[in-house]
């Protein structure tokens, strides 16, 4: 029964990958194109620019890139501008890892050839798209502006909390090549994500993304800030 | 005997009661699909505990096909481990709470699915 399920799954993921490749054309719009135009014509193939987030597993499996309809509440401007010009994979196993893995003698492995690279934008395009993305501010009601108060934690104490006490490293890498592969790396999180967004998302991931495979960890309020202090400490290591 | 108006009133009241207690309509997902989506990452595509996340784990995930180990756990323990996480059943913190993701009904279905994977029942071996 399970084997039949796996075969169906593999066929479905192969089709999804093929479709993604067809849809992933390089960014060919003119340098003068507006950010709004680029988003609509190029980005909407893989990203939701309008909510809601996937409400069913089928929708979750089909999601090819992060939802962007709350990008203005999620990403940091400087990071967006730089990343769009030199995109680098954040989730080792793609947006939904289940579409990009296979059984091997050494355990499940990532099918690297099934992963699709994000196209790079010119500086003008990146600037226009960044400005447009920062306008997308759905879910503002979930953000408490200014609730994160900067602070410090040592890498050792941060890792103790993140790994030993909470087990988050099961799914997240805390440095390149160390940690779980299904979730996004956290050693770039502080450069990438707005702190108040991280507070809100960690507090209740399902409020942002009902089918997220980031579970609600029931973190104490005090832990939320300390985790973000830790992400800042990690970003200071310049692993990127 | 109730007349037509009385019957209509009862029907109306019943409708109101049903609406009051109705939970938001979130379709339950099939256990096999939930397993693929949320459990594969650690327990693996074959359920034997060798998912893509295990490389750096201090404790390896449970092999769900291991009849001996799985039969030593009651359905209630499996339910609790899924809902409240590994620590709730004195196991690893690496197994998180899934109560924010699954309804109780979905967890009961997952427990049944685990029994299919291990082809075992509590105390059967």
Boltz contact constraints between the chains, C-beta under 6 A:
constraints:
  - contact:
      token1: [A, 5]
      token2: [B, 32]
      max_distance: 6.0
  - contact:
      token1: [A, 57]
      token2: [B, 29]
      max_distance: 6.0
  - contact:
      token1: [A, 57]
      token2: [B, 33]
      max_distance: 6.0
  - contact:
      token1: [A, 57]
      token2: [B, 37]
      max_distance: 6.0
  - contact:
      token1: [A, 93]
      token2: [B, 52]
      max_distance: 6.0
  - contact:
      token1: [A, 97]
      token2: [B, 41]
      max_distance: 6.0
  - contact:
      token1: [A, 98]
      token2: [B, 36]
      max_distance: 6.0
  - contact:
      token1: [A, 98]
      token2: [B, 40]
      max_distance: 6.0
  - contact:
      token1: [A, 101]
      token2: [B, 52]
      max_distance: 6.0
  - contact:
      token1: [A, 103]
      token2: [B, 45]
      max_distance: 6.0
  - contact:
      token1: [A, 103]
      token2: [B, 46]
      max_distance: 6.0
  - contact:
      token1: [A, 107]
      token2: [B, 50]
      max_distance: 6.0
  - contact:
      token1: [A, 108]
      token2: [B, 44]
      max_distance: 6.0
  - contact:
      token1: [A, 108]
      token2: [B, 45]
      max_distance: 6.0
  - contact:
      token1: [A, 108]
      token2: [B, 51]
      max_distance: 6.0
  - contact:
      token1: [A, 108]
      token2: [B, 52]
      max_distance: 6.0
  - contact:
      token1: [A, 167]
      token2: [B, 93]
      max_distance: 6.0
  - contact:
      token1: [A, 167]
      token2: [B, 94]
      max_distance: 6.0
  - contact:
      token1: [A, 170]
      token2: [B, 53]
      max_distance: 6.0
  - contact:
      token1: [A, 170]
      token2: [B, 94]
      max_distance: 6.0
  - contact:
      token1: [A, 171]
      token2: [B, 53]
      max_distance: 6.0
  - contact:
      token1: [A, 178]
      token2: [B, 56]
      max_distance: 6.0
  - contact:
      token1: [A, 179]
      token2: [B, 56]
      max_distance: 6.0
  - contact:
      token1: [A, 180]
      token2: [B, 53]
      max_distance: 6.0
  - contact:
      token1: [A, 181]
      token2: [B, 52]
      max_distance: 6.0
  - contact:
      token1: [A, 181]
      token2: [B, 53]
      max_distance: 6.0
  - contact:
      token1: [A, 182]
      token2: [B, 41]
      max_distance: 6.0
  - contact:
      token1: [A, 182]
      token2: [B, 53]
      max_distance: 6.0
  - contact:
      token1: [A, 206]
      token2: [B, 100]
      max_distance: 6.0
  - contact:
      token1: [A, 213]
      token2: [B, 38]
      max_distance: 6.0
  - contact:
      token1: [A, 215]
      token2: [B, 96]
      max_distance: 6.0
  - contact:
      token1: [A, 215]
      token2: [B, 97]
      max_distance: 6.0
  - contact:
      token1: [A, 215]
      token2: [B, 98]
      max_distance: 6.0
  - contact:
      token1: [A, 215]
      token2: [B, 100]
      max_distance: 6.0
  - contact:
      token1: [A, 215]
      token2: [B, 101]
      max_distance: 6.0
  - contact:
      token1: [A, 216]
      token2: [B, 100]
      max_distance: 6.0
  - contact:
      token1: [A, 218]
      token2: [B, 97]
      max_distance: 6.0
